């Protein structure tokens, strides 16, 4: 049986194929094809399974379509229907300044014009009690107005609908009746939690990207079916679990981190294999770098996520993204300020060395000039690295900087490394955690090339380069579980509340996620449920998510657990009463048989495939070049060295060693360690 995972990135489309019968894996890359990303997927699949995909029994996909739709502002023409008097919730927002010290800063443009935000009379209080019945005539009038404005998607956002969704559901029924071609999103479905602005924004995001996401998934699925695929299409969600394409098309706000989430899912699987519970994942691709904290084999979940300037509070892995990738462009700005990124060459035209029309120097071009990245094969089977074009691009920038070309190239890489290091510090040092207590897991097409430089900046002593690092996020699509989350806001003071009362709130949520997993084909006896309670001290505005494993226990035990989590996060103790704000239940179930590539056997030491001059730390070094596929378990190399493989290159600087372990991973560390 063949299983395929495909992850579409900004520069390349990555594929991993797993044959469950033989236990073998195959990986490949093809150039991404924006804006029609499905063509890159079709090309990758045809190359991976030239005999036809009728043998494929599982197809999982990670996509950037929802994210790109928001960032590029190419979503649907959106309309919003809200409670009378609350038209400006999405317009005013939280009043936060996006540029703190810019006195001329202008509020970023919203997703929906105020003229397409309409009010209707209705009202429920915070306990869900109806104080003003829904004006159905007003809803019908709003529908006629929005239809006249050529609205393609409607978000329904009523006050306190998390406590009582009846008005939203009735309004949704009327909208579907009067605007049958429009996409409808109800805030009580998308995010049944308190805080109007965040709930409204998340619902508006969902409605904004839904038509484009649905079109893309439909086109992709139809194209694959035309090639002979008969199995359902699965899509990676931002929460690290797989969804059906049909459900994701309805709730695409859950797909904003679809691609990076796959890498984190694979990282957790690998952490258990290596018995390394604490990792910092470092995924550097062509456009951006994503980092995530894994503690005790669990990835962190975002409490206050967003996309661009818009809050997006659906359950999502806490992934920190910075605009520094292989395609990040180096430039000289006002005041001769030398910077790298966030502007990227992307897939088209790409770095100058790709020979597709790019002329500006990028991080990839700099690495080519430095001799660190010069693969002999074609990238993605289609792109031959043009060394002369890379030199020309970097040399032009070097002349403006009055530097030697090699020094300018190393400066480009150093700036990119500094930006990526800062991203890791945000998820570790800024939370009181020492990165030296973690193992750096580096993957992505460019991650292994910069991993040792990142580790040096952070004084981290251990680096893991996994098998197939260039396609690691695609691999995560094959090892990830199905996952569904359910939540509900019920303000509950722990003092005076019994564990039975808390369990009564959780029970419907458990039933909800169980039903979704069963509908996905997961057997009931394989379903695993987890409970998370968002709690806070009474009087606080924001809460802290606390996992509750196993039985709930007494409310005193829950209070103690929250106090411990609060102390760890903020370093402060408090004796105030504790209350639950949001109840959450997570349901998981296996998506199918999964494997993990990379097991290698001991053998004789491999000879270098050749030698090359590599520029490191201000001087040229004669460095050995190795083919990773020829390295046996037990192999130990000392830098300077370069280890090449399909889809990625690992740099081993002077003072570092690289060892091959039986799992197929490369372990990098300093010589003294």
C-alpha positions in Angstrom: 0.0 0.0 0.0 1.4 3.4 -1.0 1.0 6.5 1.2 1.8 10.0 0.0 2.4 13.2 1.9 2.7 16.5 0.0 3.7 19.8 1.5 3.5 22.9 -0.6 6.0 25.6 0.4 6.7 29.0 -1.0 9.6 27.8 -3.1 9.3 24.0 -3.4 6.6 21.4 -3.2 7.9 18.4 -1.1 6.7 14.8 -1.4 7.3 11.8 0.7 6.1 8.3 -0.5 5.9 5.4 2.0 5.3 1.8 0.7 3.8 -0.1 3.7 4.5 -3.4 1.9 8.2 -3.0 1.6 8.8 -0.3 4.3 10.6 1.8 1.8 10.5 5.6 1.4 11.0 7.9 -1.5 11.3 11.7 -1.4 11.4 14.4 -4.0 11.0 18.1 -4.6 9.4 20.0 -7.4 9.3 23.8 -7.8 6.1 25.3 -6.5 3.7 26.8 -9.0 2.0 29.9 -7.6 -0.7 30.9 -7.9 -1.9 27.5 -9.1 -0.2 25.4 -6.5 -2.1 22.3 -7.5 0.0 21.9 -10.7 3.2 21.5 -8.6 1.4 18.8 -6.6 0.3 17.0 -9.8 3.9 17.1 -11.1 5.3 15.7 -7.9 2.8 12.9 -7.8 3.3 11.9 -11.4 7.1 11.8 -10.9 6.7 9.8 -7.6 4.2 7.3 -9.0 4.7 7.2 -12.8 2.7 4.0 -13.1 -0.4 5.7 -11.8 -1.8 6.6 -8.4 -4.6 4.1 -8.3 -2.3 2.2 -5.8 -2.3 5.1 -3.4 -4.3 4.3 -0.2 -3.6 7.5 1.7 -3.0 11.0 0.6 -2.2 13.8 3.1 -1.6 17.4 2.2 -0.1 20.5 3.8 -1.1 23.7 2.1 -0.3 27.4 2.3 -3.4 28.5 0.3 -5.3 29.9 3.4 -2.2 31.8 4.6 -1.4 33.2 1.2 -5.0 34.3 0.7 -4.8 36.4 3.8 -1.3 37.8 3.3 -1.9 38.6 -0.3 -5.4 40.0 0.3 -7.0 37.8 -2.4 -9.9 36.4 -0.4 -13.6 36.6 -1.0 -15.7 39.8 -1.0 -16.8 39.6 2.6 -19.9 40.8 4.5 -20.6 40.7 8.2 -23.9 40.6 10.1 -23.6 41.5 13.7 -25.6 42.6 16.8 -27.2 46.0 16.7 -24.7 48.5 18.2 -21.6 46.3 17.5 -20.8 47.2 14.0 -17.4 48.6 14.8 -15.9 45.7 16.8 -13.9 44.6 13.7 -13.0 48.2 12.8 -11.8 49.4 16.2 -10.3 46.1 17.4 -8.1 46.3 20.5 -6.5 49.7 19.7 -3.1 48.2 19.7 -0.3 50.1 17.9 1.3 47.8 15.3 4.3 50.2 15.1 4.8 51.5 18.6 7.0 54.5 18.0 5.7 55.7 14.7 3.5 58.7 15.3 2.3 58.6 11.7 1.3 55.0 11.8 -2.0 54.2 10.2 -4.3 51.3 11.3 -3.9 48.4 8.9 -6.7 47.9 6.5 -9.3 45.3 7.7 -10.7 42.4 5.7 -14.1 43.9 5.3 -15.2 47.5 4.5 -17.5 49.1 7.1 -20.2 49.5 4.5 -20.5 45.7 4.4 -20.9 45.3 8.1 -24.6 45.3 8.9 -26.5 45.2 12.2 -29.6 43.4 13.2 -31.6 43.6 16.4 -30.9 40.6 18.7 -29.3 40.2 22.1 -28.3 37.5 24.6 -26.6 38.2 27.9 -23.4 36.5 29.1 -25.4 33.7 30.6 -27.1 33.0 27.3 -30.5 34.4 28.3 -32.3 36.1 25.4 -33.0 39.7 26.1 -33.9 40.8 22.6 -35.4 38.2 20.1 -33.7 37.9 16.7 -35.2 40.2 14.1 -35.6 37.8 11.2 -36.9 40.5 9.0 -33.7 42.5 9.6 -31.6 39.5 8.7 -33.5 39.1 5.4 -33.0 42.8 4.7 -29.3 42.5 5.4 -29.1 39.6 3.0 -30.7 41.6 0.2 -28.2 44.5 0.9 -25.2 42.2 0.9 -26.3 40.4 -2.2 -26.6 43.8 -3.9 -23.0 44.5 -2.9 -21.9 41.2 -4.6 -20.8 39.7 -1.3 -19.4 36.1 -1.7 -19.0 35.2 2.0 -20.8 36.2 5.1 -19.6 36.0 8.7 -22.3 36.0 11.4 -20.9 37.5 14.7 -23.5 38.0 17.4 -22.8 39.2 21.0 -22.4 36.3 23.5 -23.2 33.7 20.9 -20.7 31.4 22.7 -23.2 31.2 25.5 -26.3 30.8 23.3 -25.8 30.0 19.5 -29.5 29.9 18.6 -29.7 33.3 17.0 -26.6 32.7 14.9 -27.9 29.4 13.7 -31.3 30.8 12.7 -29.5 33.7 10.9 -27.3 31.2 9.1 -30.4 29.3 8.0 -31.9 32.5 6.5 -28.7 33.5 4.8 -28.2 30.1 3.1 -31.8 30.3 2.0 -31.5 33.9 0.5 -27.8 33.7 -0.6 -27.3 30.1 -1.7 -24.1 30.8 -3.5 -22.4 32.6 -0.5 -20.2 30.9 2.1 -21.5 31.3 5.6 -19.4 31.2 8.8 -21.0 31.3 12.3 -18.8 32.5 15.2 -20.5 30.0 17.5 -19.2 27.2 15.3 -15.7 28.6 14.5 -14.8 29.8 18.0 -17.3 29.4 20.8 -15.3 31.4 23.3 -15.6 34.8 24.9 -13.9 38.0 23.7 -15.9 39.5 20.9 -13.0 41.0 18.8 -11.0 37.8 18.7 -14.1 35.7 17.9 -15.3 38.1 15.3 -11.9 38.3 13.7 -11.4 34.6 13.6 -14.8 34.1 12.0 -14.2 36.8 9.5 -10.9 35.2 8.5 -12.6 31.9 8.1 -15.2 33.4 5.8 -12.7 35.4 3.9 -10.5 32.4 2.9 -13.2 29.8 2.6 -14.1 30.2 -1.1 -10.5 30.2 -2.2 -9.6 27.2 0.0 -12.7 25.2 -1.1 -11.9 25.9 -4.8 -8.3 24.8 -4.4 -9.1 21.6 -2.5 -11.9 20.8 -5.0 -9.5 21.4 -7.9 -6.7 19.3 -6.3 -9.0 16.5 -5.4 -10.6 16.4 -8.8 -7.2 16.4 -10.5 -6.0 13.5 -8.4 -9.2 11.6 -9.0 -8.7 12.1 -12.7 -5.3 10.5 -12.3 -6.9 7.5 -10.7 -6.8 8.2 -7.0 -9.8 6.8 -5.1 -9.0 7.6 -1.5 -10.2 10.7 0.4 -7.9 13.8 0.5 -6.6 14.6 4.1 -5.4 18.0 5.0 -3.1 19.0 7.9 -4.6 21.4 10.4 -2.8 24.1 12.4 -3.4 22.0 15.5 -1.1 19.3 14.2 -3.8 16.8 13.2 -5.3 15.6 9.9 -8.7 16.7 8.8 -10.9 15.6 5.9 -10.7 18.0 3.0 -14.5 18.6 3.2 -14.3 19.8 6.8 -11.2 21.9 6.2 -13.0 23.6 3.3 -15.7 24.7 5.8 -13.3 25.8 8.5 -10.1 26.9 6.7 -9.0 29.2 9.5 -7.7 26.0 10.9 -5.2 25.6 8.0 -3.1 28.7 8.5 -0.2 26.7 9.8 -0.9 23.6 7.7 2.7 23.1 6.4 4.8 24.0 9.4 2.5 21.9 11.7 3.5 18.8 9.7 7.1 19.3 10.6 6.3 19.6 14.3 4.2 16.5 14.2 7.2 14.6 12.7 9.5 16.2 15.3 7.4 14.8 18.2 7.5 11.4 16.7 11.3 11.5 16.3 11.7 12.9 19.8 10.1 9.7 21.2 12.2 7.5 19.0 15.4 9.3 20.2 14.1 9.5 23.8 14.9 13.3 23.7 11.8 14.9 25.4 12.9 18.6 25.0 13.5 20.0 21.5 13.6 23.3 19.7 12.5 22.7 16.1 14.1 24.9 13.5 12.5 24.7 10.0 14.2 26.9 7.5 12.7 26.9 4.0 13.0 29.1 1.0 10.7 31.9 2.2 10.6 31.8 6.0 11.9 30.1 9.2 9.5 28.4 11.7 10.5 27.5 15.2 8.6 25.7 17.9 9.2 24.5 21.5 8.7 20.8 22.4 8.7 20.0 26.1 8.1 16.5 27.5 7.3 15.3 24.0 4.5 17.8 23.7 4.4 20.9 21.4 3.2 24.2 22.8 -0.2 25.4 21.7 -0.8 29.1 20.9 -3.2 31.0 23.2 -3.2 34.1 21.2 -2.4 33.2 17.6 -2.8 35.3 14.5 -2.1 35.7 10.8 -0.6 39.0 9.7 -2.3 41.7 11.8 -5.5 39.6 12.3 -6.1 37.5 15.5 -6.9 33.9 14.7 -7.7 32.0 17.9 -8.5 28.5 16.6 -6.4 25.8 18.2 -2.9 25.9 16.6 0.6 24.8 17.4 2.6 27.7 18.7 5.0 28.3 15.8 7.1 31.4 15.7 7.8 32.5 12.1 10.4 35.0 10.9 10.9 36.1 7.3 14.3 34.6 6.9 14.7 31.8 4.4 17.0 30.7 1.6 15.2 33.1 -0.8 15.3 36.1 1.6 16.7 39.1 -0.3 19.7 41.1 0.9 19.4 44.8 0.3 20.8 48.2 1.4 18.1 50.5 2.7 17.9 54.2 3.8 20.9 55.3 5.8 22.8 52.4 4.1 21.2 50.0 6.5 22.1 46.4 5.4 19.2 44.0 5.9 18.1 40.5 4.9 14.4 39.7 4.4 11.6 39.6 5.0 11.2 40.2 1.2 11.8 37.0 -0.6 12.5 35.9 -4.1 10.0 33.1 -3.6 9.5 30.4 -6.3 9.4 33.0 -9.1 11.9 34.3 -10.0 13.7 32.7 -7.1 17.4 33.2 -6.1 19.8 34.3 -8.8 21.5 30.9 -8.8 18.3 29.2 -9.9 18.6 30.8 -13.3 14.9 31.8 -13.5 15.4 35.5 -13.8 16.3 36.5 -10.3 19.1 39.2 -10.0 19.0 40.2 -6.4 21.3 38.5 -3.9 19.7 36.1 -1.5 20.8 33.8 1.4 21.0 30.9 -1.0 23.2 32.9 -3.4 25.5 33.8 -0.5 25.9 30.2 0.5 26.7 29.3 -3.2 29.4 32.0 -3.2 30.8 30.7 0.1 31.1 27.2 -1.3 28.7 25.9 1.4 25.9 25.0 -1.0 26.8 23.6 -4.5 24.7 20.5 -5.1 25.8 18.5 -8.1 22.2 17.4 -9.0 19.3 19.5 -10.1 17.1 21.0 -7.4 13.6 19.6 -7.6 14.7 17.7 -10.7 14.5 21.0 -12.7 16.9 23.7 -11.3 20.6 23.5 -11.9 22.6 25.8 -9.5 24.3 28.6 -11.5 27.4 29.6 -9.5 28.3 32.5 -11.8 24.8 34.1 -11.5 25.1 33.8 -7.7 28.5 35.5 -7.8 27.2 38.3 -10.0 24.3 39.0 -7.7 26.4 39.1 -4.5 29.3 40.9 -6.1 26.9 43.8 -7.1 25.9 44.2 -3.5 29.5 43.8 -2.3 30.5 46.8 -4.5 27.9 49.0 -2.9 29.1 47.9 0.5 32.8 48.3 -0.4 33.5 44.7 0.7 35.1 41.7 -0.9 32.4 39.4 -2.4 33.1 36.6 0.1 32.9 39.0 3.1 29.6 40.4 1.8 28.2 36.8 1.3 29.2 35.9 4.9 27.5 39.1 6.1 24.3 38.1 4.4 24.3 34.7 6.1 25.3 36.2 9.5 22.4 38.6 9.4 20.0 35.8 8.5 21.4 33.7 11.4 20.9 36.6 13.8 17.3 37.0 12.8 16.6 33.2 13.2 18.5 33.1 16.5 16.2 35.9 17.8 13.2 33.9 16.8 14.4 31.0 18.9 15.1 33.3 21.8 11.5 34.5 21.7 10.2 31.0 22.5 12.9 30.2 25.0 14.9 32.9 26.7 11.9 35.3 26.8 10.0 32.7 28.7 12.7 32.0 31.2 13.9 28.9 29.5 17.6 28.2 28.7 18.0 27.0 25.1 21.1 25.1 26.2 18.8 22.7 28.0 17.2 21.8 24.6 18.3 19.9 21.5 18.1 21.8 18.3 16.2 19.8 15.6 17.1 21.3 12.2 15.2 20.6 9.0 13.8 22.2 5.9 15.7 22.7 2.8 18.1 25.2 4.4 17.9 24.3 8.1 20.8 21.8 8.3 23.0 24.3 6.4 22.7 26.9 9.2 22.1 24.7 12.2 25.6 24.8 13.6 25.8 28.5 13.2 22.5 28.9 15.1 23.6 26.5 17.8 26.9 28.5 18.2 25.0 31.7 18.8 22.8 30.1 21.4 25.6 27.9 23.0 23.5 24.9 22.3 25.5 21.7 22.6 23.4 19.2 20.6 22.0 19.3 17.1 19.9 16.6 15.4 19.5 16.5 11.6 16.7 14.0 10.9 16.4 11.7 8.0 15.0 13.4 4.8 15.3 16.9 6.4 14.4 18.7 3.2 11.1 16.9 3.1 10.5 16.6 6.9 7.3 18.5 7.0 5.9 16.3 4.3 6.9 13.3 6.3 4.9 14.7 9.2 1.8 14.4 7.1 2.3 10.6 7.2 3.0 10.2 10.9 0.4 12.7 12.2 -2.8 11.5 13.9 -6.3 12.7 13.1 -7.2 15.3 15.6 -10.2 17.4 16.5 -10.6 20.0 19.2 -13.8 21.2 21.0 -14.1 24.1 23.4 -16.6 26.0 25.4 -16.5 29.1 27.6 -18.1 28.6 31.0 -16.9 30.9 33.7 -16.4 28.6 36.8 -15.0 29.5 40.1 -13.0 26.5 41.4 -13.9 27.3 45.0 -17.3 25.8 45.7 -17.4 23.8 42.5 -17.2 20.0 42.5 -15.2 17.9 40.0 -18.5 16.3 39.0 -19.8 19.7 37.9 -16.7 20.3 35.9 -17.0 16.9 34.3 -20.6 17.7 33.3 -19.3 20.6 31.2 -16.6 18.4 29.6 -18.8 15.5 28.7 -20.6 17.1 25.7 -17.2 18.2 24.4 -15.9 14.6 24.7 -18.9 13.4 22.8 -18.4 16.0 20.1 -14.8 15.1 19.3 -15.4 11.4 19.6 -18.2 11.7 17.0 -16.0 13.6 14.6 -13.2 11.0 14.9 -15.6 8.1 14.4 -17.0 9.9 11.3 -13.4 10.1 10.0 -13.2 6.3 10.3 -11.3 6.0 13.7 -12.3 3.0 15.8 -13.7 4.0 19.2 -11.2 1.9 21.1 -8.3 3.8 19.4 -9.5 7.3 20.3 -7.4 9.2 22.9 -9.0 12.1 24.7 -7.1 14.9 26.5 -8.4 17.8 28.6 -7.1 21.3 28.8 -8.5 24.0 31.1 -7.9 27.7 30.5 -7.7 29.2 33.9 -6.8 32.5 35.5 -6.8 34.3 38.9 -10.1 36.0 39.5 -10.0 39.6 38.2 -7.4 38.9 35.5 -8.2 39.6 31.8 -6.3 36.6 30.3 -5.9 33.0 31.1 -3.3 30.2 31.0 -3.9 26.8 29.4 -3.2 24.0 31.7 -3.2 20.3 30.5 -5.1 18.0 32.8 -4.0 14.4 32.2 -6.0 11.5 33.5 -8.7 12.0 36.0 -9.6 15.5 36.9 -9.1 15.0 40.6 -10.3 17.5 43.2 -10.7 21.2 42.6 -7.9 21.8 45.1 -5.6 19.7 42.9 -6.7 21.7 39.8 -6.0 25.0 41.7 -2.5 23.7 42.7 -1.8 22.7 39.1 -2.7 26.1 37.8 -0.6 27.9 40.5 2.4 25.7 39.5 2.0 26.5 35.8 1.6 30.2 36.6 4.7 30.3 38.7 6.7 28.5 35.9 5.5 30.9 33.2 5.6 34.2 35.1 7.9 33.6 38.1 5.2 35.0 40.4 3.1 33.3 43.1 -0.4 34.5 43.9 -3.1 33.3 46.4 -6.1 34.8 44.7 -9.1 32.6 43.9 -8.8 30.6 40.6 -11.5 30.3 37.9 -11.9 28.3 34.7 -12.6 30.3 31.6 -12.5 27.9 28.7 -13.0 24.1 28.7 -11.1 22.2 26.0 -11.1 18.6 24.9 -8.7 17.2 22.3 -9.4 14.0 20.5 -6.8 12.0 18.6 -6.9 8.8 16.6 -4.5 7.1 14.2 -4.9 8.1 10.5 -3.4 4.9 9.2 -0.3 2.8 9.3 2.8 5.0 9.6 6.5 4.4 9.4 9.7 6.5 9.8 12.7 6.4 7.4 16.3 6.4 8.1 17.5 3.2 9.9 21.1 2.6 8.8 23.5 -0.2 9.6 27.1 0.0 10.8 29.8 -0.2 8.1 33.2 1.0 7.1 34.0 4.7 7.1 33.0 6.3 3.8 35.6 8.2 1.9 34.8 11.8 0.9 33.2 12.3 -2.5 35.5 15.2 -3.0 36.9 18.4 -1.6 35.9 22.0 -2.0 37.0 25.4 -0.7 34.4 26.7 1.8 34.5 30.1 3.4 34.0 30.0 7.1 34.7 32.6 9.8 36.5 35.0 7.5 38.8 32.5 5.7 38.7 29.7 3.1 39.0 26.1 4.3 39.6 22.9 2.3 36.5 20.9 3.3 35.6 17.3 2.7 32.3 16.7 0.8 30.3 13.6 1.8 27.2 11.9 0.4 24.9 11.2 3.4 23.5 8.1 1.8 27.0 6.6 1.9 27.5 7.2 5.7 27.1 4.1 7.9 26.0 4.1 11.5 28.9 4.9 13.8 30.5 7.2 11.3 32.1 10.3 13.0 33.3 13.2 11.0 35.1 16.4 12.1 34.6 19.8 10.5 35.1 21.5 8.2 32.9 19.2 6.2 29.8 19.4 4.0 27.3 16.5 4.0 25.0 16.6 0.9 21.8 14.7 0.2 18.7 15.1 -1.9 16.8 18.2 -0.7 19.3 19.5 1.9 22.9 20.2 2.8 24.5 20.0 6.3 27.4 22.2 7.2 29.9 21.0 9.8 32.1 24.0 10.7 35.5 23.7 12.3 35.2 22.7 15.9 32.1 20.6 15.3 31.7 16.9 14.8 28.9 14.9 13.0 28.0 11.4 14.0 25.6 9.0 12.4 23.3 7.0 14.7 21.3 3.8 13.9 18.1 5.8 13.5 19.6 7.5 10.5 19.9 10.9 12.3 23.0 13.0 12.2 24.1 14.3 15.6 26.2 17.5 15.5 28.1 18.8 18.5 31.2 20.7 19.5 34.5 18.8 19.5 35.0 19.4 23.2 31.6 17.9 23.9 
